[in-house]
């Protein structure tokens, strides 16, 4: 399966609007900080499974972060494990 190129600035804006630090976001999604940073800068793609984890952590559907629609709240954002 080929990687998806998400809209990095949208991911960053959603994360910052929720006041989630990058390290906390990494713990919540299980994705390395460096990879998340590259994603937010638009320098890297991500598989559908990781895309789903990013969307869940932000409490949205994947559509707005792939350019497929407006930001729609899906549920309560996932919390980082203790």
N, C-alpha and C positions, 0 to 999 in steps of 0.2 A: 504494500500500500504506500503510495507516495505521500510525502509530507504536505501539510496544509500551510499556506503562508498567511498567518493571521495579521490583523492590523495592529501592529505593535503599539503605536501611540494610543489607540483605544484601550488596549490592555493596561497600559501605564496609567491613563487617565482614570479608568475604573478603579484600579488598585489604589491610587492616591486619593480618590474621592472617598474611598472607604477607610482611609488612613491605615492601610496595611503596608507594613515595611517589607522590603524585598526579601529579607531573610525569613520573615514569618510566612510570606507567600510561598517561598521555596519549601519550607517545612510542610505547609498545608497541601501543596500540589505534589510533593515528592520529586520536584524538578530542581536541578542544580541552579544556584544563584547565577552563575556565569551564563548558563543557557537562557534563563529568564531574561537576563539583561540584554542578551543578543536578540531575543524575541521582541522585547519592547523597543529596540532600536530598528527593528525590521531587517535584521541581518541573518535570521535563521528561521527555519520552518519547524513544524511540530506535527506529530502524528495525531490521528483522531482521538486516541485514548487520552493523550496528554491534553489535547484541546478541550476535551470534556472535563478533565480535572481542573483546568484553568477556569473554564466557565463556571463550574460548580463552586470553586473557591471564591469567585466574584459574585455569585448569586444571580447569574444571568444564563440565558441560553447561548449556545455557540454562535448564533447568527450575527450579533453585532460585532463580534471580534473577528469574524471572517468577511465582513462587509455585506452580509446577507440581510440586514434589517436593523431596526432601531433597538436600543437597549430596552429590554423587557425583563423585569425582575422575575426570576424563576423560583427562588426560594431563599431561605436564609443562607448567607454565605457559609461555606465550610470553615471550621475552626482548625487551627494548627493542633496537632496532637501534643499532649503534655510532655 
